[in-house]
Amino acid sequence: MVAFDDNGKIDILGLLPDELEAEILKLGEKRFRAGQIFDWLHVKRVSSFDEMTNLSVQLRNLLNEKFCLKSLFVSKKLESHTDNTVKYLYELEDGNHVESVIMEYNYGNTICVSTQVGCKMGCRFCASTIAGFKRDLTSSEILGQIYASERDSGRKISGVVLMGIGEPMDNFDNVVNFLEVLSCPKGFMSLRHVSVSTCGIVPRIYELAEKKLGITLSISLHASNNKSRSEIMPVNDRYDINELLAACRYYFKVTGRRISFEYALIDGHNDSMEDARELAELLGGFVCHVNIIPVNKIKERNYHSDRKSANRFRGYLEKLGINATVRRTLGADIDAACGQLRREYEI
């Protein structure tokens, strides 16, 4: 996707290989130069055109004139002493801030990236919405979180989850462009190692299904009936549970990919045996997995739960034949949940 910055320069990191080739040919350069430049950007992960040392000084100057290579700056870095989680607060070139988190698992390192500066969705239990929505991230700024985090941490990223600040389906075009660049033949990751989370913007789920990208779709469900869901998720007033699950069935029919349902457990709100029964009935017939999340404490809200409650609820679901796990808590000593660091920095 050809996008421009405020100075009219092309945002080069968001270009697919054929788009980059077309732009380089316009400059009167040989076709193979595009491949060299793509390699510098996406394999060597340079942060400036001046680092592209197998290009002539003249071409590097021309690239600086015609293209921008957006940078992210580390405003704050927190490292967990218990599980090697690393949380970054990045400053963007316009002074806004987003968060990324590297999580270490037995199979490798996964990064959770943001897709917007803030969030419009207003979920009551989430810190991401409190500091307010500013703007969408460009595809290059989403990708840049991965590259900047790899450079700083020295870790190889093997998985990506779009579950940080923002609603990915509210920034659909940039998110899809990011996924296409990430997984193109010259890119570095299969989309089978990528999970995209949404609170339920139904039309976009249908659009995403048609693209058949091979990602894992994660649905932020968090309730088993419309009344409970609307109380904590305003999006449910626009697209209710029945509409959302119809879109999920379509997604599975078209892609064949199992869906993950996220369930943030809130004591006294959605944690009873009756809630579990409703949820099991709701998801009957789905090829799916329920990921139970003890809700994170934030000072502006009175919601809470703990791992004991989550394990009890998992037991309810398993007795009812629903595949469920409790999300492993990572980075608890550094408040690694999305939105907390940006909120403290900007409020």
C-alpha positions in Angstrom: 0.0 0.0 0.0 1.6 3.3 -1.1 1.2 5.8 1.8 2.8 9.2 2.3 4.0 11.1 5.3 3.2 14.8 6.0 6.0 15.9 3.8 4.8 13.9 0.8 7.4 11.2 1.1 6.5 7.6 0.4 6.4 5.4 3.6 8.8 2.8 2.3 8.5 0.1 5.0 4.8 -0.5 4.2 5.5 -1.3 0.5 5.1 -4.8 -0.8 8.0 -6.1 -3.0 6.2 -5.4 -6.3 5.2 -1.9 -5.1 8.8 -1.1 -4.0 10.1 -2.4 -7.4 7.7 -0.1 -9.2 8.8 2.9 -7.2 12.5 2.1 -7.7 12.0 1.7 -11.5 10.4 5.2 -11.6 13.7 6.5 -10.2 15.5 5.1 -13.3 17.2 2.4 -11.2 17.7 -1.3 -12.1 15.1 -3.8 -11.0 17.5 -5.7 -8.7 18.0 -2.6 -6.6 14.5 -3.1 -5.2 15.5 -6.5 -3.9 18.6 -5.1 -2.3 16.6 -2.4 -0.6 13.9 -4.8 0.6 16.6 -6.9 2.1 18.1 -4.0 4.0 14.6 -3.0 5.3 13.2 -6.4 6.2 16.1 -8.8 6.7 18.9 -6.6 8.1 16.3 -4.2 9.6 18.3 -1.0 9.2 16.9 2.2 10.6 18.3 4.6 8.0 19.0 4.6 4.3 22.6 5.6 5.1 23.2 2.1 6.5 22.5 0.5 3.0 26.2 0.3 2.2 26.0 -1.6 -1.1 24.1 1.2 -2.6 25.8 4.3 -4.1 25.8 7.5 -2.1 23.8 9.1 -4.9 21.1 6.5 -4.6 21.0 6.7 -0.8 20.5 10.5 -1.1 17.7 9.9 -3.6 16.0 7.5 -1.3 16.2 10.1 1.5 14.5 12.6 -0.8 11.7 10.4 -2.1 11.0 8.0 0.9 10.6 8.1 4.6 11.7 5.4 7.0 9.8 5.9 10.1 11.5 5.5 13.5 10.3 4.5 16.9 12.1 5.7 20.0 12.2 3.8 23.3 10.7 6.1 25.9 10.6 3.5 28.6 11.6 -0.1 28.9 10.6 -2.5 31.7 12.1 -5.9 32.2 10.4 -8.6 34.3 12.6 -10.3 36.9 10.3 -13.3 37.0 9.7 -14.5 33.4 11.8 -12.4 31.0 8.9 -10.4 29.7 10.0 -7.0 28.3 7.6 -4.1 27.9 8.4 -1.1 25.6 6.8 2.3 25.5 7.6 3.7 22.1 7.4 7.3 21.1 6.4 7.8 17.5 7.7 10.6 15.2 4.7 12.8 16.0 5.2 12.5 19.8 2.4 10.0 20.4 3.1 6.7 22.3 2.3 3.0 21.9 3.2 -0.1 23.7 4.8 -3.5 22.7 5.5 -6.5 24.9 7.9 -9.4 24.2 6.8 -12.6 25.9 9.1 -15.6 26.3 7.6 -19.1 25.8 9.2 -22.6 25.4 8.8 -22.4 21.7 10.2 -18.9 21.2 9.5 -15.2 21.6 6.1 -13.7 20.8 5.5 -10.0 20.6 2.2 -8.2 21.3 1.9 -5.1 19.2 -0.4 -2.1 19.1 -2.4 -1.1 16.1 -3.7 2.4 17.2 -2.7 5.2 19.4 -5.5 4.7 22.0 -8.8 3.0 21.4 -12.4 4.0 20.6 -14.1 0.9 21.8 -14.5 1.8 25.4 -14.4 -1.6 27.0 -14.9 -0.9 30.7 -12.2 -3.2 32.0 -9.4 -2.1 29.6 -6.7 0.5 30.3 -6.1 1.1 26.6 -9.2 3.3 26.2 -8.6 5.6 29.2 -6.0 7.9 27.7 -8.2 8.4 24.7 -8.0 7.7 21.0 -5.6 9.7 18.9 -5.1 8.0 15.5 -4.5 4.8 13.6 -1.0 3.4 13.2 0.4 3.0 9.7 1.4 -0.5 8.6 5.0 0.6 8.9 4.5 1.7 12.5 3.0 -1.7 13.4 5.9 -3.5 11.7 8.4 -1.1 13.2 7.5 -2.3 16.7 8.7 -5.7 15.8 11.9 -4.5 14.2 12.7 -2.0 17.0 12.1 -4.6 19.7 14.3 -7.2 18.0 17.1 -4.6 17.6 16.9 -3.5 21.2 16.4 -6.8 22.9 18.6 -9.0 20.7 15.8 -11.6 20.6 14.4 -13.3 17.5 10.6 -12.9 17.3 8.8 -16.0 16.1 5.2 -15.1 16.8 3.0 -11.9 16.7 -0.3 -11.1 18.4 -2.2 -8.0 17.5 -3.7 -7.5 21.0 -2.0 -4.4 22.2 -3.4 -0.9 22.3 -6.2 -0.4 19.7 -8.8 -2.4 17.8 -7.2 -4.0 14.8 -10.4 -4.2 12.8 -11.0 -0.5 13.3 -7.7 0.1 11.4 -8.4 -2.6 8.8 -6.5 -1.4 5.7 -3.3 -0.7 7.6 -3.5 -4.0 9.5 -4.1 -6.0 6.3 -1.1 -4.3 4.7 1.0 -5.1 7.7 0.1 -8.7 7.4 0.8 -8.8 3.7 4.2 -7.3 4.1 5.0 -9.6 7.1 4.1 -12.7 5.1 5.1 -11.9 1.6 7.6 -14.3 -0.1 10.4 -12.1 0.8 9.0 -11.4 4.3 10.0 -13.3 7.5 6.9 -14.9 9.0 4.1 -17.2 8.2 0.7 -15.9 9.2 0.0 -19.2 11.0 2.2 -17.6 13.7 0.0 -14.5 13.9 -3.1 -13.9 16.0 -5.4 -10.9 15.4 -7.8 -9.9 18.2 -11.1 -8.1 17.7 -13.9 -7.0 20.1 -16.3 -7.8 17.3 -16.6 -5.3 14.3 -18.7 -7.7 12.4 -18.4 -6.4 8.8 -14.6 -6.5 9.0 -14.6 -10.1 10.1 -16.4 -11.0 6.9 -13.9 -9.0 4.9 -11.0 -10.7 6.7 -12.5 -14.1 6.0 -12.5 -13.4 2.2 -8.8 -12.6 2.3 -8.0 -16.1 3.6 -4.8 -14.9 5.2 -4.3 -18.0 7.5 -4.2 -16.0 10.8 -5.7 -17.1 14.0 -8.7 -14.9 14.8 -9.2 -14.1 18.5 -12.6 -12.8 19.5 -12.9 -10.7 22.7 -16.2 -12.2 23.9 -16.0 -11.7 27.7 -19.7 -12.5 28.3 -22.2 -15.2 27.6 -25.3 -13.0 27.0 -26.0 -9.6 25.5 -27.0 -7.9 28.7 -23.7 -8.8 30.4 -21.6 -8.0 27.3 -23.2 -4.6 26.7 -22.5 -3.6 30.3 -18.7 -3.9 29.7 -18.4 -3.7 25.9 -20.2 -0.9 24.1 -19.5 -2.5 20.8 -22.2 -5.1 21.6 -24.9 -2.5 21.3 -23.9 -2.2 17.6 -23.1 -5.8 16.8 -24.7 -8.2 19.3 -23.5 -11.7 20.2 -25.7 -13.4 17.6 -24.4 -11.2 14.8 -20.8 -11.7 16.0 -21.1 -15.5 16.2 -22.7 -15.7 12.8 -19.6 -13.9 11.4 -17.3 -16.3 13.3 -19.1 -19.3 11.8 -18.6 -17.7 8.3 -14.9 -17.1 9.1 -14.4 -20.7 10.0 -16.4 -22.0 7.0 -14.2 -19.9 4.6 -10.8 -20.3 6.2 -11.0 -23.6 8.2 -9.1 -21.8 11.0 -10.1 -22.5 14.6 -11.2 -19.4 16.5 -10.0 -18.5 19.9 -12.5 -16.8 22.2 -11.0 -14.5 24.8 -12.9 -14.3 28.1 -11.8 -11.7 30.7 -13.1 -13.0 34.0 -14.7 -10.5 36.3 -15.7 -11.6 39.8 -19.4 -11.2 40.3 -20.1 -10.3 36.7 -19.4 -13.2 34.4 -17.8 -15.9 36.5 -20.8 -18.1 37.7 -21.7 -21.7 36.8 -24.7 -20.3 35.0 -22.4 -18.0 32.9 -20.4 -21.1 32.0 -23.5 -23.0 31.0 -24.7 -20.1 28.8 -21.2 -19.9 27.3 -21.1 -23.6 26.5 -24.5 -23.4 24.9 -23.4 -20.4 22.9 -20.3 -22.0 21.5 -21.8 -25.4 20.9 -20.8 -26.7 17.5 -17.8 -24.3 17.2 -14.3 -25.6 16.6 -12.8 -23.2 19.1 -10.8 -22.6 22.2 -11.7 -20.4 25.2 -8.9 -18.4 26.7 -9.8 -17.3 30.3 -8.0 -14.2 31.4 -8.0 -13.0 35.0 -8.9 -9.3 34.5 -6.1 -6.9 35.2 -6.6 -4.4 38.0 -6.6 -0.7 36.9 -7.2 2.1 39.4 -10.0 3.7 37.4 -12.2 0.6 37.6 -13.5 -1.7 40.3 -13.2 -4.9 38.3 -11.1 -7.8 39.6 -10.5 -11.5 39.6 -7.6 -13.9 40.3 -6.1 -17.1 39.0 -8.1 -19.2 41.5 -11.4 -17.8 40.1 -10.1 -18.4 36.6 -9.2 -22.0 37.3 -12.6 -22.6 38.8 -14.4 -21.2 35.7 -12.2 -23.3 33.5 -13.3 -26.4 35.5 -16.9 -25.4 34.8 -16.3 -25.2 31.1 -14.4 -28.4 30.8 -17.2 -30.3 32.6 -19.5 -28.9 29.9 -17.2 -30.1 27.1 -15.6 -26.8 26.2 -11.8 -26.7 25.5 -10.5 -23.9 27.8 -7.2 -22.7 29.3 -6.3 -19.9 31.7 -3.9 -17.4 30.2 -0.5 -17.5 31.7 0.2 -14.3 33.6 3.4 -12.7 32.2 5.1 -9.6 33.3 3.0 -9.1 36.4 5.9 -7.3 38.2 6.1 -4.6 35.4 2.3 -4.1 34.7 2.7 -5.7 31.3 -1.1 -5.5 30.4 -1.8 -3.3 27.4 -2.5 0.4 28.0 -1.1 0.7 31.5 2.2 2.3 30.7 0.9 4.7 28.1 -1.9 5.8 30.5 0.6 6.6 33.3 2.8 8.5 30.8 0.1 10.6 29.1 -2.5 11.3 31.8 
